[in-house]
Amino acid sequence: MNSDYKDTHRLSQFLAYSLYAQLAVLALMLFSHYLQLQLFYDFKSGIYVTDYQATIDAEASDRRQMIIGGVYMLSFLVSGILILRWIYSANHNSRQLGAEKMDFSPGWAVGWYFVPIANLWKPYQAMKEIWQTSHHLQNWSTSKVPPLLFVWWLLWLFSGLFSNIALRKLNESSAIDEFITMSYFQMADAVVNGILILVFLKVVSAIQTAQETRYAEQKGLEQEQLAVEHRSSETE
């Protein structure tokens, strides 16, 4: 075992806290999207007697959406930074624990998320490699990964798809029916992102536990070896 192993327990805890905070904001956002949807249906049904009251409610809805959206973006950025740090460290630790011939360096395990087109599959391959090397040092490249990992990546792709559609609808919508459709996509995006967070928390927990267990085992073997060598030197 290489002595350059990094203790990422605290990092993984902070990551979990940030993701739970993001999940809480997502729940608020989902409810806000629902209220917005109801407002659009009210506009469509013509329940507003005056344009003044309709304008007041519309502006209040926009302010609420803007505030919650801003808080969510902040939580997303914090979580994103911690996620990338954790991925980098997890890849690094796999190497320190003895994994050989890994295809992805710590830098590229992170970097592929920012490369267009390639970011549709390369980050998954990098995470798969981290999972394999964390659970199996010998013949890790042929070891199987659980469906959980593939589900995580599918949710990531669907999340990006729904986010792009919702954003495009927001920019292009002009008729009330189009705004209603936009709201449904926004709600779907929030739900998918919530499930994505829960699944990713399981992925992080599984990899973190596997690496910490392997580190403890290797550390224990090293200490036993040192004790044996110490006893041998005393008897000479």
PyMOL commands that set and color helices and strands:
alter all, ss='L'
color gray80, all
select helices_A, chain A and resi 9-45+51-96+106-114+118-120+122-135+140-142+147-172+176-235
alter helices_A, ss='H'
color red, helices_A
deselect
rebuild
show_as cartoon
